């Protein structure tokens, strides 16, 4: 499969690139600057560009089977996330390419919290996380409004950190996945496994899913 990974030099993007290569896929990696090229394996084809609404992204996706958007704006620029996601969906629609959008957990309902979500539950998020959570919610709403592109929205667990690749995880849809102790977590490595599993065998066309241990 020919896969383009946007935001390929980020925490999620690097794991997605590694997992895709390990499975034998042909990977094109988009990065914002040439300096980030060195963070990626030599086997990938690297494209240095910004994700905007111009024709460059459409050209990048031409002939691809899938785009995985692991884009994350810098601190203070969170409002750019839904705008970039709109550009990705528009380009995917124009190129006829399936889009797997890496989002956030903001949209997910908390178990036994009367419908409150990660974003709306009082005190659940630390103040410094709220701006990106709000941006992720708008990003998800942009996906829900999409009527042309074939998209899937992937939400990680509440805690997403470097760790081991176990190859094991549990799937959910709109509710935070928690373990027996009530913790919601997934390693970056196993999140990448879940993303590539969905890429290879789609289960959630035009809807969101989530993963956790």
Number of C-alpha atoms within 10 A of each C-alpha: 14 15 23 27 26 28 22 30 24 17 17 23 26 22 22 27 28 20 21 24 16 9 11 10 15 18 24 22 26 28 25 16 12 11 9 15 20 9 12 20 14 9 12 18 14 20 19 14 15 16 20 16 17 12 11 13 21 21 13 19 24 15 13 20 18 23 27 26 24 23 26 21 14 11 11 9 12 17 18 16 22 20 17 20 26 19 19 27 27 19 26 26 19 16 19 19 22 22 25 28 25 25 27 24 26 26 25 27 21 20 14 8 10 9 13 15 20 23 22 18 15 9 9 12 15 7 8 9 11 16 16 21 21 20 22 26 21 19 25 26 13 15 23 15 9 15 11 13 20 19 26 26 24 25 27 28 26 21 13 20 16 14 11 11 16 10 11 13 17 13 13 16 17 16 21 28 26 20 12 7 6 9 15 18 21 27 22 23 24 27 30 24 22 24 26 19 14 17 22 13 9 12 13 16 15 18 16 24 22 25 27 26 17
